Amino acid sequence: MVLHYLPERPVTPAAGTAGGTGSPRAGFVVGKAVGNSVVRHRVTRRLRAVVLGELHRLPPSADLVVRARPEAATASSVDLRRDLAAGLDRVLGSRARTP
């Protein structure tokens, strides 16, 4: 999996509010290379469950995009969780170890 991390949402003129309000958001990109529609939806559901358990590590203003690679189709949820935790450790640096 590939993680794209934006620690602070940009201010949007239409909303007129700063990006720091609310809670962290996550999005998923699961392309056709991962598999057919059934496989892609299964991977998305599994990634959503894994990311939900890790959102507490992100600041409230953060956006995270998780891009699934073809290997995600056959990976177990444990493997996905381990890969996500390792990716967040790299992205967040020292902040990853705070509860």
Order of alpha helices (4+ residues) and beta strands (2+ residues): beta-beta-alpha-beta-alpha
